[in-house]
Amino acid sequence: MIRRTIHHLPLRHLVFLLLLAMMLVPSTQAADSRATAVAIASELTTTTWIGQGDGQKIVYFFFDPNCPHCNEAYERIKPILAADKDIQMRYVPMGVLLPSSAGKAAAIIQSADPLAAYHRMEEGYGFSSQGDGGAIEPIKDISPATQKALDANYAILKNNHIPGMPLIVFQGDDGKPFMLFGTKSAEFYRKLLAHVAPGPFGGGHPIP
């Protein structure tokens, strides 16, 4: 029965499921991951994010400015975004890893151009005067609205017991939400993001 069902799946969906199996072994973990992705997707309306692009394939990327794995993923995904203009990235800031994290995340949110500030922070990672971490000076004057947004963003990871960053969430072309935390190879990201389904997904509030 299982063999017959797999043969009837479209090839692109089969590849997607095989990627899932390689990433989350055993299969019970894969099932748990998809269930968690559904739960996270239902909470994305509470996020505050920095948008890049207006494509129809929406990807949420949760990051902390001082997260080295977030920076690695950023660098590896960057060429994919340059090649596929239909991917819309929604960068979701948090501020939890180090004492300077909240101030750095707030500096991005409260800057005149949050997307440009985010890219500068990632491009210069490890070279700030604060030592290792995102290359942006933390601010002390975090507005109540900014702190509320940071707390709501982090609550999604906390509530769903996600143990690592970055967290990537999108609607898969098999019709179900998908989530991945931690960092993978550039080739893995290339194959994975080819399975983002176009259409409305998520929600939340863009940072102007």
Phi, psi and omega in degrees: 000314179297318182296321181292321179297317180297320181297332182273353178286142171302148185304318183295326178288323178297316178299319180300315181291326177294320175301317179299317182294321179295328187276324187232087180252136005281181186296332178297326177292324177298316179297317179297322180297317179294323178295319177296321179299321178297318179296316179296317181302325180288344182259357185294343177294343180270356185282154169240125191222163177255118185271143173228115180086166178231029179293171184269352180256103190266129179232126175266135183229101180275130184217158168245138183302335182258012183274113180294326179291327176297319179293320177299315179295319178304312182294323183282331180276336185308313179295331178293319179293325178294329183271336183236094183285355180272357175273127174254115179271139173237099183278121187251106185281145172226167180217075190229340191287313185231164179304331181273355187298313182297318179295324177290316179298319178295323179298324177291309184299318187269006178284165179293331180224087185303321181294316178296321179295320178298313181295320177298319180298315181286320182295329180258020186309131177092001185237020178277163178292348178275001183097203181300142179133188182299138186276067174211141180285130177291148176255152179267333184270079178273120182292153177304322180294320179294315180298320178298319179295316180297317180296318180293322178297314181292329182301331179295316176295315183296313183295331182257010174057043177277120190271000184208168178232158356287162171251126178246132182225135176202169175272118181283158180283007169265006175091007182232150175297150180228144176224151179212133175239159185088188183243148179230179180287161177300320180294322178298313179299321181300314181290321183293312185287350171290349182253019174281127181277138175287157178125173180293138180204141172087248186133211180092196190233117176289143175279121184293000000 
